[in-house]
Amino acid sequence: PATSANLGPGFDVFGLALEYPADKVTLTASSEPGIRIRVKGLQAKTISTAPNRNTAGIVASHMSREFSLKTGLSIIIEKGIWPSKGLGSSAASASAVAVGLNEMFGLNLTLDKIVRLAAKGEVASAGSEHADNVSATVCGGFVVLRSYNPLSMVNLKAPADMDVSVAFPHMITPPHKTAIARSVLPHMIPIEHLVRNVGNAAAMVSGFAVGNVDLIGESMLDVVVEPARASLIPGFQRVKENALKAGACGVTISGAGPSMLAVVNRKKASAANVAEAMREGFRSAGYEATAFATRPGRGVSILESKKQ
Ligand code: HSE
């Protein structure tokens, strides 16, 4: 599944799995040594098929070495997730490989270990092993990465009446988009900003714990990362205002952007209408946009398993 990282105050800490969109990955063991990758689907041509430059290939190479998997491997990636939009596209393919190889070779790995392996792929796309997207892709629902070293996660279900709207502008994103979006972040922050972000992050986790969609949305406030990245997203302010006017209970940047994500209480507003309002926000800044409604979803699932 696609994922949205940060959710405002939880930079590199929060991740949410989405029901739609998703990638599909097929792994086949082969007697021919080495790793071969094919990429099909959305913007496939923009994704490297070199095993050392593709997030899925990096995870496969790493696992082959660590577990001495004495077989070649063919990886077919069908992209259903738009790459480079802040929707965890690279994390999804990488996680599928980690979960798939665990199943194929009966490795009996823990979820923590699978997340750590999948995070190795993030280096290729972001230049850092952040694990907020991969943990949500692997576990599903909402994930809090309490600590990176040692890895410690808390996994909560999303409330049944929580919907999500996503929109991204049709703009060309630079090749190292996430690394650039990380380079604009402040190295020092005032203590008041820490207090506000911790307050909102804690309230958001409470929202998931008690199933309160409004509290989740209202806590999606970030005074540290979002202000630094807002100028990278054309129409940011209008998209935000439009989503709130259409009934969203909170709006923020999805991961490193340029997608924006809104939380919607299904009992109070329509996520499709909010998505449309967000698209209009991008249009007002001169950009066509893709917008859709989705909801929190489960983690990577094995669709089919065949013996050759
Ligand atoms: N937490 C990461 C960031 C997610 O915001 O840079 C990037 O996919």
Boltz pocket constraint, residues with backbone or C-beta under 6 A from the ligand:
constraints:
  - pocket:
      binder: B
      contacts: [[A, 5], [A, 6], [A, 11], [A, 12], [A, 13], [A, 86], [A, 88], [A, 126], [A, 130], [A, 132], [A, 133], [A, 178], [A, 181], [A, 182], [A, 255], [A, 256]]
      max_distance: 6.0
